[in-house]
Amino acid sequence: RHIENLKSEFVSVASHQLRTPLSAINWYAEMLLNGDAGKMNAEQSMHVQEIYRGNQRMVELVNSLLNVSRLELGTFMIEPQKMQLIDIAKEAVEEVEIQAAQKKIKIIKKYPKVLKEIDLDKKLIYIIFQNLLSNAVKYTPEKGKVILTIKKEKTGILISIKDNGMGIPKSQQNKIFTKLFRADNVRETDTEGTGLGLYIIKQIMDQVGGEIWFKSAKNKGTTFSILLPLKGMKKKEGAKSLS
């Protein structure tokens, strides 16, 4: 356990140190793309755009590594406030709609007319929605569909995100919440994933007293389900919030 903590602390320190140069690269690339240092020709602009995109992927990886270290060390905070879950869901849907439109994927939303406000940490809930929705769109073929359902049940508030994408091979389903794991069919299709998103969500749900599970069939689709406590999340003191 001590060795595991040392590893998590190392990841945390290294990730913090990486943030500074990545921010500088991001800033200078944006300046060049905006023409602040003079007009670039088409080829120069293309190269700078590749630098910018590559840097953004690195920023996402560093943020994920920071989140993992904070979750494993228990240093992250939970700051709940009375909020409307549906409002957070709508924000997350808006973010992935551009990605979905490019593939002509339809996002179907099934929300109740009235849902009581509960104690939620917006950042944590947004991480969950954003990750599951973007995965559903990313791994669903063109002209597919993604269904987001939110409903209140006796045992809690149920959120489900269903797609008709590539699915998860049955032989690998027991590893899906493992750190850095990516299914074989996903790695063949998308080489840029980190294998940290579902691990982070599982850790969050364990910390807030919720549950996450899924049903999947290869080439038929996947449904991820989350059950939040009816009272929402409890406050937790910590040094840092998740990124």
Summary of the structure (lengths in Angstrom):
residues: 243
radius of gyration: 19.3
end to end distance: 24.8
largest distance: 61.3
contacts: 717
relative contact order: 0.15
helix: 51%
strand: 20%
